[in-house]
Amino acid sequence: MKQREKVHGSAGFDTYYRELYGDRWECLKMSLLSESVYAKLDFSDDQSDCQPYFLDPASVCVALCLPVRNAGKILDLCAAPGGKSLVLAGNLADNAVLYSNERSAERKMRLSKVIAQSLPEARAKNIIISCSDGATWCRKETEAYDRILLDVPCSSERHVMTDEKYLREWSPSRTKQLAIEQWALLSSAWRLLVKGGYLVYSTCALSSKENDDVIERLFKKFDDVRLIATDEINKIFSENMAGFCGKIEENASVSIQSVLKNAEKTEFGLHILPDSAIGAGPIFFSVLQKFTLA
């Protein structure tokens, strides 16, 4: 491991992920470097002409796996640029409120723009946009939100691979640093979740250090965590898909349903990888519930 830490840049990146994925890495690498696929979100109707928003089908899938339809207070803790907030908004009850938060002031401005341009005013009025550090939010309040979507900052390898500067600067220590940040956000979010509430944790990372290992730490720290089974996730997804207020226009080669169907089960979640999901992803996600202790 000490030797691995000395390796960085493009060669180190390739070595690191080849060790994780073995013979699969070449195929996965090719799919990560191929052109991304997108789904189109469109909330236009007779009263409003909204701008469409294009989002990876895997990201749409993840947001559709949070059961928001009967929830009153929903929190998107790391919301920018705003695509997943749009998906959540498509299933909000009339009297529900979606709190979309972003810690970066610049990214928060982009989030505000996306919400204003892509949602009709009648639906956008149910969204409160804030700029705050999600890792410390739990110091202000606890057990306040019925549902939480936590799409954390991550290694985002698909983007790193296409940016020479980021690839040149890459090192394994980046994954370790991000895992620490991800845990701070997840432990804060868990304290913000009401008893009986649901939380979806997601990343676009390839390494289990940012995915399963972070969720495993939650189970070790808290004794009120329930992992939602795949069949229950499928039910939540189907209900949200059927009741979605807006249009989801899918890529001709890949449907949202097929993306979820091709998700690969891990110890604590599902991993959507582009070599098996026809270009969608990568996205890891885990659906969790805070149960009431006896």
WOHUBEL-V688459 format. One record per residue. RES is the residue in three letters. SS is DSSP state (~ for helix, > for strand, _ for the rest). Layout:
# WOHUBEL-V688459
RES_SS, RES_SS
This chain:
# WOHUBEL-V688459
MET__, LYS_~, GLN_~, ARG_~, GLU_~, LYS_~, VAL__, HIS_>, GLY_~, SER_~, ALA_~, GLY_~, PHE_~, ASP_~, THR_~, TYR_~, TYR_~, ARG_~, GLU_~, LEU_~, TYR_~, GLY_~, ASP_~, ARG_~, TRP_~, GLU_~, CYS_~, LEU_~, LYS_~, MET_~, SER_~, LEU_~, LEU_~, SER__, GLU__, SER__, VAL__, TYR__, ALA_>, LYS_>, LEU_>, ASP_>, PHE__, SER__, ASP__, ASP__, GLN__, SER__, ASP__, CYS__, GLN__, PRO__, TYR_>, PHE_>, LEU_>, ASP__, PRO_~, ALA_~, SER_~, VAL_~, CYS_~, VAL_~, ALA_~, LEU__, CYS__, LEU__, PRO__, VAL__, ARG__, ASN__, ALA__, GLY__, LYS_>, ILE_>, LEU_>, ASP_>, LEU__, CYS__, ALA__, ALA__, PRO__, GLY__, GLY_~, LYS_~, SER_~, LEU_~, VAL_~, LEU_~, ALA_~, GLY__, ASN__, LEU__, ALA__, ASP__, ASN__, ALA__, VAL_>, LEU_>, TYR_>, SER_>, ASN_>, GLU__, ARG__, SER__, ALA_~, GLU_~, ARG_~, LYS_~, MET_~, ARG_~, LEU_~, SER_~, LYS_~, VAL_~, ILE_~, ALA_~, GLN_~, SER_~, LEU__, PRO__, GLU_~, ALA_~, ARG_~, ALA_~, LYS__, ASN__, ILE_>, ILE_>, ILE_>, SER_>, CYS__, SER__, ASP__, GLY__, ALA__, THR__, TRP_~, CYS_~, ARG_~, LYS__, GLU__, THR__, GLU__, ALA__, TYR_>, ASP_>, ARG_>, ILE_>, LEU_>, LEU_>, ASP_>, VAL__, PRO__, CYS__, SER__, SER__, GLU_~, ARG_~, HIS_~, VAL_~, MET__, THR__, ASP__, GLU_~, LYS_~, TYR_~, LEU_~, ARG_~, GLU_~, TRP__, SER_>, PRO__, SER_~, ARG_~, THR_~, LYS_~, GLN_~, LEU_~, ALA_~, ILE_~, GLU_~, GLN_~, TRP_~, ALA_~, LEU_~, LEU_~, SER_~, SER_~, ALA_~, TRP_~, ARG_~, LEU_~, LEU_>, VAL_>, LYS_>, GLY_>, GLY_>, TYR_>, LEU_>, VAL_>, TYR_>, SER_>, THR_>, CYS__, ALA__, LEU__, SER__, SER_~, LYS_~, GLU_~, ASN__, ASP_~, ASP_~, VAL_~, ILE_~, GLU_~, ARG_~, LEU_~, PHE_~, LYS_~, LYS_~, PHE__, ASP__, ASP__, VAL_>, ARG_>, LEU_>, ILE__, ALA__, THR_~, ASP_~, GLU_~, ILE_~, ASN_~, LYS_~, ILE_~, PHE_~, SER_~, GLU_~, ASN_~, MET_~, ALA_~, GLY_~, PHE__, CYS__, GLY__, LYS_>, ILE_>, GLU_>, GLU__, ASN__, ALA__, SER__, VAL__, SER__, ILE_~, GLN_~, SER_~, VAL_~, LEU_~, LYS_~, ASN__, ALA__, GLU_>, LYS_>, THR__, GLU__, PHE__, GLY__, LEU_>, HIS_>, ILE_>, LEU__, PRO__, ASP__, SER__, ALA__, ILE__, GLY__, ALA__, GLY__, PRO__, ILE_>, PHE_>, PHE_>, SER_>, VAL_>, LEU_>, GLN_>, LYS_>, PHE__, THR__, LEU__, ALA__
